């Protein structure tokens, strides 16, 4: 996958926005909260469930995301993923982050 392909997937999520920060990384947010980072150590960083974290970091293509692993974030190299995997991971991360937004913010963004 390329950064452009990741951008298209991430921005297809409801109420998603993009900013460039942290040394040129593409940072994707929903309601002002980060759900994916592309460019971090040459890969895509995203939030997963506790079980997903264990599976991806112990037996899968992922590794603990620097500074974010405590919150169950992983990094997968762009070369090690296909579009189906990337879409699934981005959708899951978006959903996990959006679920933490307040009811009012979700309603304002059309996510309720």
C-alpha positions in Angstrom: 0.0 0.0 0.0 1.1 3.6 -0.6 0.5 6.6 1.6 -2.0 7.9 -1.0 -4.0 4.7 -0.9 -4.0 4.9 3.0 -5.2 8.5 2.7 -8.1 7.5 0.5 -9.1 4.7 2.9 -8.8 6.9 6.0 -10.6 9.8 4.6 -13.5 7.6 3.4 -14.4 7.1 7.1 -17.3 9.2 8.4 -16.2 12.6 9.7 -12.5 11.9 9.1 -10.0 14.7 8.8 -6.3 14.8 8.0 -3.4 16.9 9.4 0.3 16.6 8.8 2.3 16.7 12.1 5.0 14.9 14.0 7.7 15.2 11.4 5.6 14.8 8.3 3.3 12.0 9.3 -0.2 12.0 7.9 -2.5 12.0 11.0 -6.1 11.0 10.6 -8.7 12.1 13.2 -12.3 11.8 14.0 -13.8 14.5 16.3 -10.2 15.8 16.9 -9.0 12.4 18.2 -6.3 10.4 16.3 -7.4 7.1 14.8 -4.5 6.4 12.3 -1.0 7.7 11.6 0.7 7.0 8.3 4.5 7.6 8.0 5.4 6.5 11.6 8.4 4.4 11.1 7.5 3.7 7.5 4.1 2.2 8.3 0.6 2.7 9.4 -0.2 3.0 13.1 -3.7 2.4 14.4 -5.6 1.5 17.5 -6.8 -2.1 18.0 -8.5 -4.1 20.7 -6.5 -5.8 23.4 -6.9 -9.1 21.6 -6.0 -7.6 18.3 -2.9 -6.1 19.8 -1.7 -9.5 21.0 -2.5 -11.2 17.7 -0.8 -8.5 15.5 2.3 -8.1 17.7 2.9 -11.7 18.7 2.1 -13.6 15.6 1.3 -11.1 12.9 2.9 -8.3 10.9 2.6 -5.6 13.6 4.8 -4.2 16.2 4.1 -2.0 19.2 3.7 1.6 18.1 6.3 3.8 19.8 4.8 5.9 22.6 1.4 4.5 21.9 1.6 0.8 22.7 0.1 1.2 26.1 -3.1 2.3 24.5 -3.1 -0.8 22.2 -1.7 0.9 19.1 0.3 -1.1 16.5 2.4 -0.3 13.5 2.3 -2.4 10.3 4.7 -1.7 7.4 2.9 -0.4 4.3 4.7 -3.1 2.3 3.2 -5.8 4.6 -0.5 -5.1 4.0 -3.1 -5.3 1.3 -6.1 -3.1 0.8 -8.5 -5.4 2.6 -6.4 -5.6 5.7 -5.8 -1.9 5.7 -9.5 -1.1 5.3 -10.4 -3.4 8.1 -7.8 -2.1 10.5 -8.7 1.6 9.7 -12.4 0.9 10.1 -11.8 -0.8 13.5 -9.6 2.0 14.7 -12.0 4.6 13.6 -14.8 2.8 15.4 -12.9 2.4 18.6 -11.9 6.1 18.7 -15.4 7.4 17.6 -17.0 5.3 20.3 -15.0 7.3 22.9 -16.4 10.7 21.7 -19.1 12.2 23.7 -22.7 11.6 22.6 -23.0 15.3 21.7 -19.8 15.3 19.5 -20.9 12.0 17.8 -24.3 13.6 17.0 -22.7 16.8 15.8 -20.5 14.7 13.4 -23.4 12.6 12.3 -22.0 9.4 13.9 -24.9 8.9 16.4 
